[in-house]
C-alpha cells in the first residue's frame, strides 16, 4: 500500500498503525518521530513512551522485629510494588548482618516498602504495620530480642512525621499497653545481603518461616 501526503492517506495510516500498536508496541518508536498527531493519539491510548517509562510510587521505611516477617507481610498486599529488607537508624555505614545482630551499630532491621498510591494509601500501609507486629514490646518481637528488633518508623519530612504520629495515636486504642514505636528521620537506608531478600518466598519450609512467619500470615489472612 502506498501512502500519499493527503489527509485521507494519513488518517488511514494512523488507523492501521494504532491497530498494530496494540500488538506490537515497538512500532510507535518510528511513528512518534514521524507524526506528531499519531504520537499524541498513542499517548492517549496507554500513556505513551514517556509516561509508560515513569513509575508512580511512594516509599516508606519501617521496622517491627525481624525483617523477614515484615517483608513477607507486605509482599502479600495489593498495591505494594516492591519490598527490600535492610538496615536503618544506626551510625555504622554499610553494616553487615553480623554487625547489626551484635547490637553495636544502632541499626534496626527494617523494610523499604515501595507502593502505588493509586492502589493503596500511606495510611493503609501503616494500618498493616500496626497489625503485623506488637508495637508495645521494647526492643523485641517474640523470641527476637535486641535493639535491632525495635519498632520504628522513619519519616522523610515534617508532614510525614505528623501523619506517623497521628497513626500511632489512633493505633493505641488497639493495645492495652503503651505503644513504644520510635518515629525518627530517615538519614540512610542500607540494603541487606542478598540472601535476606524475599526470604519467606525463597525458603517457605525453613524453620523460622514455618514457626513464625506462616502463622503470622495466617492470622492476618494473607496466605
Wavefront OBJ file of the C-alpha trace (Angstrom):
o trace
v 0.000 0.000 0.000
v 1.321 3.446 -0.902
v 0.716 6.494 1.294
v 0.320 9.961 -0.174
v 0.680 13.182 1.734
v -3.060 13.791 1.773
v -5.116 13.821 4.934
v -7.121 10.736 3.932
v -3.998 8.658 3.459
v -2.534 9.927 6.720
v -5.729 9.075 8.587
v -5.709 5.586 7.107
v -2.081 5.202 8.114
v -2.916 6.310 11.656
v -5.774 3.841 11.962
v -3.649 0.940 10.758
v -0.719 1.928 12.949
v -2.891 2.354 16.028
v -4.339 -1.098 15.468
v -0.915 -2.660 15.067
v 0.284 -0.819 18.177
v -1.972 -2.965 20.323
v 0.008 -5.995 19.185
v 3.436 -4.541 18.535
v 4.449 -1.620 20.753
v 7.878 -1.140 19.133
v 6.066 0.258 16.096
v 5.431 3.532 17.910
v 9.165 4.259 18.061
v 9.101 5.091 14.339
v 5.662 6.650 14.155
v 6.122 9.025 17.064
v 9.123 10.544 15.302
v 7.286 10.951 12.022
v 3.777 12.006 13.007
v 3.071 14.322 15.906
v -0.677 13.745 15.740
v -0.240 9.981 15.858
v 2.182 10.331 18.739
v -0.442 12.231 20.718
v -3.019 9.543 19.991
v -0.621 6.921 21.307
v -0.206 8.943 24.460
v -3.950 8.853 24.981
v -4.142 5.077 24.490
v -1.623 3.869 27.054
v 0.269 6.781 28.457
v 2.814 6.877 25.640
v 6.523 6.123 25.829
v 7.372 8.803 28.348
v 4.563 8.230 30.828
v 4.996 4.487 30.495
v 8.675 4.712 31.371
v 7.996 6.543 34.615
v 6.782 4.553 37.601
v 4.413 6.221 40.009
v 5.283 5.128 43.522
v 5.898 6.202 47.106
v 8.263 4.686 49.648
v 8.169 4.129 53.379
v 10.826 2.609 55.645
v 9.729 0.857 58.825
v 10.829 -1.798 61.276
v 8.921 -4.170 63.508
v 11.072 -7.114 64.504
v 12.764 -9.466 62.065
v 12.682 -8.025 58.557
v 11.836 -11.447 57.117
v 8.419 -11.164 58.769
v 7.521 -7.665 57.630
v 8.800 -8.378 54.142
v 6.577 -11.463 53.896
v 3.549 -9.466 55.054
v 3.941 -6.526 52.687
v 4.742 -8.708 49.699
v 1.225 -10.128 50.033
v -0.570 -6.782 49.989
v -2.216 -5.426 46.854
v -0.682 -2.140 45.730
v 2.774 -2.896 47.117
v 5.261 -2.927 44.254
v 8.465 -3.954 45.967
v 9.805 -4.731 49.452
v 13.510 -4.604 50.302
v 14.992 -5.770 53.606
v 17.698 -3.586 55.056
v 19.129 -1.625 57.960
v 18.500 1.921 59.184
v 18.622 4.093 62.282
v 22.219 3.467 63.286
v 25.637 5.035 62.884
v 27.709 2.374 61.127
v 27.769 2.855 57.344
v 27.042 -0.185 55.167
v 26.684 -2.575 58.100
v 26.706 -6.344 57.738
v 24.042 -8.600 59.219
v 26.515 -9.864 61.791
v 27.357 -6.311 62.868
v 23.699 -5.372 63.229
v 22.993 -8.532 65.237
v 25.802 -7.582 67.634
v 23.753 -4.568 68.710
v 26.726 -2.211 68.343
v 25.708 -0.394 65.149
v 22.482 1.180 66.398
v 20.668 -0.050 63.290
v 17.278 -1.726 63.247
v 16.197 -4.423 60.846
v 13.757 -2.645 58.525
v 11.983 -2.939 55.205
v 11.633 -0.333 52.486
v 8.145 -0.627 51.054
v 7.568 0.821 47.597
v 3.886 1.132 46.751
v 1.475 2.582 44.212
v -0.521 5.368 45.945
v -3.288 4.880 43.393
v -3.906 1.393 44.798
v -3.009 1.723 48.472
v -2.522 4.739 50.727
v 0.186 5.543 53.214
v -2.424 5.256 55.975
v -3.237 1.712 54.852
v 0.453 0.810 54.789
v 0.625 1.978 58.398
v -2.533 0.076 59.330
v -0.807 -3.137 58.218
v 2.260 -2.138 60.217
v 0.295 -1.978 63.465
v -1.369 -5.316 62.687
v 1.828 -7.110 61.662
v 3.755 -6.770 64.932
v 3.433 -5.883 68.609
v 4.489 -2.225 68.944
v 4.211 -2.335 72.748
v 7.285 -4.508 73.398
v 10.533 -2.572 73.712
v 13.431 -3.904 71.635
v 11.861 -7.278 70.984
v 9.333 -9.236 68.956
v 8.547 -12.620 70.414
v 11.772 -14.546 70.883
v 13.777 -11.981 68.885
v 15.403 -9.681 71.443
v 17.702 -6.709 70.872
v 17.634 -3.092 69.755
v 17.789 -4.258 66.131
v 14.236 -5.599 66.595
v 12.731 -2.356 67.895
v 9.500 -0.943 66.489
v 10.364 2.095 64.400
v 9.057 4.403 61.666
v 11.291 6.624 59.541
v 9.908 9.876 58.152
v 11.162 11.935 55.229
v 9.743 15.339 56.234
v 7.760 17.084 58.968
v 4.428 16.430 57.256
v 5.066 12.692 57.172
v 6.252 12.783 60.780
v 2.931 14.330 61.757
v 0.994 11.663 59.862
v 3.015 8.915 61.540
v 2.305 10.388 64.967
v -1.403 10.604 64.199
v -1.410 6.998 63.036
v 0.406 5.883 66.193
v -2.067 7.741 68.384
v -5.007 6.186 66.540
v -3.485 2.704 66.825
v -3.109 2.982 70.591
v -6.765 2.012 71.069
v -5.891 -1.443 69.689
v -3.459 -2.194 72.523
v -3.724 -2.358 76.299
v -0.120 -1.336 76.839
v 1.529 1.873 75.581
v 2.988 1.814 72.068
v 6.763 2.281 72.159
v 7.320 2.733 68.414
v 10.020 5.283 67.621
v 9.371 7.907 64.947
v 12.669 9.275 63.645
v 14.055 10.923 60.484
v 15.472 8.673 57.785
v 19.138 9.503 57.273
v 20.209 6.400 55.372
v 18.862 3.041 54.291
v 21.261 0.171 53.666
v 20.088 -2.830 51.665
v 20.644 -6.133 53.461
v 22.558 -9.031 51.983
v 21.038 -10.839 49.008
v 20.127 -13.969 50.941
v 17.777 -11.905 53.141
v 15.715 -10.658 50.196
v 12.410 -12.459 49.524
v 13.372 -14.789 52.345
v 9.971 -16.340 53.004
v 9.224 -16.653 49.304
v 12.509 -18.468 48.728
v 12.532 -20.516 51.954
v 8.908 -21.283 52.897
v 9.886 -24.525 54.623
v 12.706 -23.097 56.724
v 12.179 -23.485 60.466
v 11.680 -19.780 61.203
v 9.258 -19.448 58.316
v 7.132 -22.404 59.422
v 7.101 -21.477 63.107
v 6.882 -17.670 62.956
v 6.048 -16.265 59.524
v 3.417 -18.711 58.279
v 1.303 -18.390 61.461
v 1.565 -14.599 61.205
v 0.354 -14.609 57.611
v -2.475 -16.949 58.535
v -3.506 -14.667 61.399
v -3.593 -11.706 59.012
v -5.477 -13.719 56.353
v -2.643 -13.186 53.892
v -1.961 -16.815 52.926
l 1 2 3 4 5 6 7 8 9 10 11 12 13 14 15 16 17 18 19 20 21 22 23 24 25 26 27 28 29 30 31 32 33 34 35 36 37 38 39 40 41 42 43 44 45 46 47 48 49 50 51 52 53 54 55 56 57 58 59 60 61 62 63 64 65 66 67 68 69 70 71 72 73 74 75 76 77 78 79 80 81 82 83 84 85 86 87 88 89 90 91 92 93 94 95 96 97 98 99 100 101 102 103 104 105 106 107 108 109 110 111 112 113 114 115 116 117 118 119 120 121 122 123 124 125 126 127 128 129 130 131 132 133 134 135 136 137 138 139 140 141 142 143 144 145 146 147 148 149 150 151 152 153 154 155 156 157 158 159 160 161 162 163 164 165 166 167 168 169 170 171 172 173 174 175 176 177 178 179 180 181 182 183 184 185 186 187 188 189 190 191 192 193 194 195 196 197 198 199 200 201 202 203 204 205 206 207 208 209 210 211 212 213 214 215 216 217 218 219 220 221 222 223
